[in-house]
Amino acid sequence: MKKLLALAVIAGGVLFVVKRNKDSKAEADLWREATAPTKPLGAVSTNGSSPAKASSSDAANN
């Protein structure tokens, strides 16, 4: 009975370490993605300001 209990404790410890490493990797990946530099998206501004408006002559041609 003591051997089974010891085996269960060891298995639980191993599973705890594996889960902790997996969570740590997922958090690191999320942080890397959140802090990665972004590419400009054409007309979308990356600094929060509005993109330049089209002139009235351009609007008339559309």
N, C-alpha and C positions, 0 to 999 in steps of 0.2 A: 504494500500500500504506500509506503514512503517513497518507493521508486517511482510510482505513478504520479504522486504529488510533485516530486522533484522534476520529472519529465514535463508535467504541465506547466510548472513555473518557468522552466527553461524555454519551452515553446512559446509561452506568453511573452517572455522577454524578447525573443527573436522577432515575433510578430510586431511588438511595440516598436522596436528599432527600425524594422523595414517600413512600417507605416510612417514613422517620423521622418525617415530619409525621403520617402516619396512626397510627403507634404512639403518638406523643405525644398525639394526640387521644383515642385509646382509653384511655390511662392516665388522662387528665384526667377522662373520663367515668366510669371505674371509681372514681376517688377521690371524685368528686362524689356518686356513688351510695352509696358506703360511708360518707361523712360526713354524709349528709343526715339531718335529724331524722326520727324515725319517729312514726307515729300510734299511739295506744293501740289494742290489739287486743281490746277487750272484757274478758274474764276473764283474759287473759294479762298478766302484769305485765312492765313494761319495765325494772324495776330489779333483777330477778333474784330477788325474794322470791316466795313462793307466794301465789296469790290467796286471798282469804278463803274459809273453808270454809262450806258450807251448814249451817244448824242442824239438829238431829235431827228437829224437827217438819217441816221442809221435805223432808227425806229420806223421811219416812214418807208424805208426800203424793204422792211420785213413784212 
